[in-house]
């Protein structure tokens, strides 16, 4: 215990009086965390030149773009659990509610969440939109029950303006002008109606986010942690028609590896996508319809980008512009026909690879991207580090805890580390050169990312020693990390 206390004090001392200009600031930096739902790294700044994403691209030129960022889970709730706790966790969308139940029972294994920790350090913490799994962070049939909180004690304000969509559940799956999903089959899978941004859910929630940002920046002596969740491009793909216009006459490149994989994989039948009204069309056997789907997804990306632009411009126009860290994070990827999947939930690269951009005052080599392998849970210690506050003890004395990305932020050539991901039953380890997927029955997939085949050819049978070596690394990362959490 004495050693642990000494290490904590030494780390705190280093963070507070470190030699760089950022560390030497007397006041802690603010945080603006922008979470975008179902966002593939299909952006101009990631080399996809037909996508119109000027605001996110600008942020990338001002900060550090991570080309190889991987989420912990290919589903919203479990991925956001890792973001907000800095830990591996359950693989389902109820992960944060499960944590909340343990917190209510005063379980010793519940570690402080990122917003709760910043709040304990004197920050005003505000969430707007979809930051945790339920927009607004409440449970109940319509996700508006004040007695069921997804993240107790984390936020000073956890807001979701429902607008004409009546309640958070309606907002989450809403189309234009208050249309609410009652049954998936009764709602179109995509839509693009003329009108302002506010005819779709994000336009309404961004108005409130801007009000909150204005209120927070008006108090320069009070640091803030503002998290804003942007819903699109989540299903159904609905965005104002002006965002569809740039794609009307664009020729999209072919979808890579569009065939269903052979053998045992985490492939699925795209149940969420297929349950919507598709006018009896299937993008897997209807190339014209596949192009339509991809263009509507792209329109939603541009709509989300516009919301990012509204936020970043408002911050730039405020007195807090030079004292705020900005993070843009995608909660997971999304298949657009690769492996004959239209959705998330697999453990293939398309589900797990998502955008990450970090900008902060004084960043070196701004605009230079990094190829370092990193994972979502690293954002918790990174934001503590950059903000100038000591991280909680569990991020200091566990050798397999999440790590600060300051080395990659200061030098984009710095290497990263292998990334762990999982769903409810299976796990995967992504290294510099390979991806291993381990199924609950012990069978494996192994893919060589140095080969042209990448994740279309399972070489596990040909590389048994490498499979066992990577399995051991995966077991160690997941097992020891969980053991550490269970003792606190």
N, C-alpha and C positions, 0 to 999 in steps of 0.2 A: 504493500500500500504506500509506503514511503517513497519507493522508486517511482510509482505511478504518479504520485503527487508532484514529485520533483520534475518529472518529464512534462507534466501539464504546465507547471509554472515556467519552465524553460521555454516551452513552445509559445506560451502566452507572451513572455518577455520578447521573444524573437519577432512575433507578429506585430507587437506594438511599437518597437523601436528599431525595426529593420532599417537598412541603409538606403533603400530605394525611395524616390520621392513619393510613390504611392503609399508605401508603408509608413512614411514619416508624417502623413497628414494627421492633424490633431483630431479632426472630426471624422467619424466613420462615413463611408460612402453610402449613398442610397442604392437601392436595387430596383430595376424595372425588369421583371421576368415575363416574357411573352411566350405563351404556350400555344402551339398551333396543332390542331387535331388532324390526324391521318395525312400528314404532310410528307410526301416523298422528297428526296433531295433532287427533285425535278424543278430546278430553278436556273435562271440564267447564270447566276454566280457559281453554280455547280456544273456549268458547261452545257446546259440544255438551252440552246439559243432560240428556240421557238416559243419559250415561255416568257410572258411579260410579267416581270417581278422587280420593277425598278427600286422599290423601297427596301426590300430585303437585300437586293444587290448592293445598294448604297451602304447599308449597314455592314456588309461584308468588306467593303473597301475601307471602312473606318475601324474595323476590328479584326478578329481572328476567326476565319472560317475553318471548321474541322471537317475534313473530307471523309473521315472514317469514324464517325460517331455511331455507336450502336446502343439501342435501348435494351432494357432488361426483359421486357415482355411485349409481345405483339398485340396487346390489347390495352385499352385506355386506362382502366383502373389500376392494373398491376404496374404499368409503366409509370404512372403518376405516383404510385406508392414509392417506387425507387427514387424518383426525382425528389419527392418531398421528405423522405426519411433518410436517404443516403445508404439504404440497405437493400439487399436482396429480400424478397418476400414471397407471398402467395402469388399464384399465377392467374388468378381470376379478377373480374371487375369489382368484386366485393372486398378487395384487400384492405382498403382504408377503413371500411365499416367494421371489418374484423379487428383491426387495430383499435378502433374507437371502443369496441366492446371490452377489450383487454384493459384499455385505459380507464374505463368506468369501473372495472373490477379492481383497479389499482395494482395491476400486474407489474412486477418488477422488471419484466423483460421489455416493456415499452420504452423505447428511447425517444428523446425529444425530436420532434420533427423540425425541419428547417425553418418554417415560419414561426413555430413556437419558440425556437432558440433565438431567432432574431428579435422576437417580441420580448423575450427575457432580457435581452441586451439593451432594451430601451427603444426599439424601433416601433413605429406604427405599422402594423401589417394589415394589408387590404387585398382582398381577392375579388375580381370581377369576371364573370363569365365562367367558362369551364376550365378550372384549374385542377381541382380534384375530380373524381369521376363524375359525380353529379354536379351539374352547373348550380352554383350557389351552395353546394356542400350540405344538403339536407336530404333526409330519407322520406319515407311514406309513399303512398300510391302515386302522388304527383310530384314528389321530391321537394316538398315545401313544408315538411313537418319540423317545426322548431325544436321539438323534443328529441329528434334524431339527427345528430350532427356527425358529419363524416370526419371532421378534424377538430375535436374539442380543444379549446384553449390556444388554438393556433392563430386565429385572425381577430383583429379588432373589428373588422367589417368583412363579411363574406357575402357578396352581392350577386344577384342574378335578376335583372329587370326582364320580366316575361313579356312585356308589351302585349300585343294582340294574341300571343300564343298562350295566354291564360296562366301558365305555370311552368316551372323549369322543365318538366318532362315534355310539355308541348314545344317549348323553345328548342330543346335538344334535337328533335326530329321534325322541325318545322319547315314548311315551304312558304312561299310569298303570302303576305297580307294575312297572317294568322292561321294558315292552314296547318292543322295538327294531325299527326299520324295516329289513326285509330287502329287500323290493320294495315300491315305493310303492303299487302296486295292492292289496297285502295289508294295508295300514294305513288305517284310517278317517281321513277328512279332518278330522273333529272328534270330540270326545269330552268327556264331563263326568261323572266318577264321584265318588261320595261318599268323603270322607276328608280327612285333614289336608293341608297344603301340600306335605308331603314325598312324597306319592304321585306327584307330577310333578317333573320335573328341577329347576326353580328352587328349590323348597323345600329340597332337599338342598344345592345350591351356596350358598344364602343362609345356611345354618347355618355353613358354613365362612367365608363373608365376615364374619359377625358375630364369629367367633373371631379372625379376622385384625384386625378393627377394634379389638377389645378388647385384643389384644396391642400394636397400634401406639399406641393412646391411653394405654397404661400407661407409655409412655416420652416424657414431655412435652418433653424436651430434644432429641428426635430427630424432625425433620420427616418426614412420610410423604406418599406419593402412592399412594392406594389406588384402583384401578379395578375396578368390579364390573359384570359383564355379565349382564343379565337376558335370558333366552331368549325367553319369550313376549312378544308374540303371534306368534312365528314358527310356520309350519306344522310339524306338524299342530296344529290348534287344540284343545289339551287343557288343561283347568283343573278344579280341584275343583268339585263341584256347587254349593257355597255361593256361588261367584262367578257362576254362571249364574242363580241364583234371582232377582236383581233385574231380570233382563231377560225373564223368562218371560211377563209380561203387558204388556210395554211395546210401544207402537205406534211403530215406527221411521219416520222421514220417508222419502219416496221417494228413490231414488238419482238424483242429478243426471246429466244427459247419459249415459244407459245404452247408447246405440247404438254399434255399431262405426263408427269414423270412416272417411270416404271418402278416397280418394287415398293417396299415400305418406306413412306416418307410422311411428312406432316401436311401433305396436300389435303385439301378439303373441297367441298362442292360449292363454295361461295354462297353459303346459305343466306347470309344477311343481304347481299346484293340481289340474289335471285328471288328473294321473297317480295321485292317491290314490283310494281307494275312495270313490265318491260315490253308491253304491246306484243307479247308472244314472240319476242326475239331473244336470241342468246348470242352474246358477243363471241363466244368460243367457236361458233359455226356461221357467224354472220359478220364478215369483215367490215361492212359499211356501218353496222350498228356499233361495233367495237370502236371505230373511229369517232362516232358520235359521243360515246361514253367518255373517251379520252379527252375530247374537246370540252365537254362539260366539266370534267374534273379540272382541266386547265383553267377554265373560267373561274371556278371556285378558288383556285390558287391565286389568281389575279385579284379576286375580291378580297381574299385574306391579306394579300400583300398591301392592298389599299388601306386596310385597317391598321396594319403595321405602320404605314406611312403617316396616318393620322396621329398615332401615338408618338412616334419618334419626332415628328415635326413639333407637336405640342411640347415635348420635353426640350427640344432645341430652342424653342421660343421662351423657355422659362429660365429663371435664375439658377435652377438645379442642373442645367445642362452639363456643366463641367465638374459635377460632383456626383455623378450617377453611373453605375454599372448597368449595361443593357445586355440581356441575354435573349436570344431567340432560339427556341427549342421545339422540335417536332416530336410528338409523343410516340410515334412509330411510323413505319413506312406503310405502303399499300400496293398490292399487286394490281397492275392494269393489264392483265392477260398473260403475264409471265407465268410459266408452269400451268397455264390454263386456270389461273385463279384470278378472281375479281374481288379483292378484299384484303384483310390482314390475317392474323391468327396462325400463319405457318411459322416455321423456324428457318425459312429461307432468307437470303439476304434482303430481298425486297420488303419483307415485313419488319425487319430489324434495323435497317439502315435509315437514319433520318437526319435532317439538318441540325446543326448546332453552330451558332455564331455568338461570340462574346466580344463586347466592346467596353473599354473602360478608359478613364483619363490617363494619359501618358503611356498608352500601350506602345510597345516597340514594334517596328516593322508592320505598321498598320496596313491591312490589305493583303498581307502575305498569308496564304492558306497553309495549313499543316496536314500532313498525311499520318500523323500519330493515331494509333488505335486508342480510343477512349470509350467510356460508357457513361450512361446517364447519371448513375449514382455519384459520379465524381463532382457533380455540380455543387453539392452541399458543402464539402470542404473548400472548393474553389471560391465560392461566394463569401464564405467566412474569411478566407485568406485575403481576397481582394478588398473586402469591405473594411478590414482592419480590426476584426473581432476574433477572439479566441474561439476555436471550434469546441464542441462538446468532447468530453474525455473519450468516448467510444471511437471517435475518429482519430485519436492520437495514439492510443496504446495497443491497437489491434493491427498486426502486420499485414492483414488481408482486408483492412477497411478500405473504403473508397479514398481516393487521393486527390489532392489539389492539382489542378491543371496549370498552375502558375508556370512551371518549367516550359510547357508548350506555348504559353502566352508570351513568355519573355524571349523564347527562341523556337520558332516554328519547326526547326529541324530536329528537335528533341523527340526521342522515341516515346511511344506510349506503352500500353500493356494489353494483354489479351482481354477480350470482352465476353462476359457470361450473359446468356439469355435463357428464357424458359417459358413454357406455357404450363397448363395445369398438370401435365403428365410427363413432359419431356424436357431435356436440357440441351444447351448447345454452348460450345466454346469456339470463339472466332480468334484465330491467331493471325500473325502477319501473312501467313501463306495458306492456311487451311481453315475449314469449318468442320467441326465434329458435332454431330447430333446424336444424342443417346436417348433411345426410347425406353418407356417404362418396363418393357420386357427384357431390356439389356441389349437389344439389337442396335446397330449403329449405322449412321451414314457418315462418310468422310469425303470431303470435296477439296480439290486442289485449286486454289485461287491463282496459282502461277500458271495454270494451263488454260488453253482456250476454252476447254469444256466447262470450267468453273463448277457451278452447282447443277450441272446436267448429267454428270457421270459420278456415280458412287464408287469410290475406290477402296472402301473399307475392307473388302475381302482380300485385296492385294497388299494391304499395309497393316497387318495385325499388330505389329509392335508399336507403330505410331498411334494406332487407335487406343491401345492400352495406356500409352504414355499420356495422351491427351485426356483420356478418361480420368486418370489419376489427378491430373491438374484440375480438372473440372470438379471432381469430388472434394479436393482440398479447398478450392475456392468457396464452394457452396457450403461444405460441412463445417469448416473452421469459422467461416463468417457467421453461420447460424449459431454455433456453439458459443461464440463470443457474445452475441446478442442475448442468448438465453441466460447468461450469468449476470445480467445487469437489470 
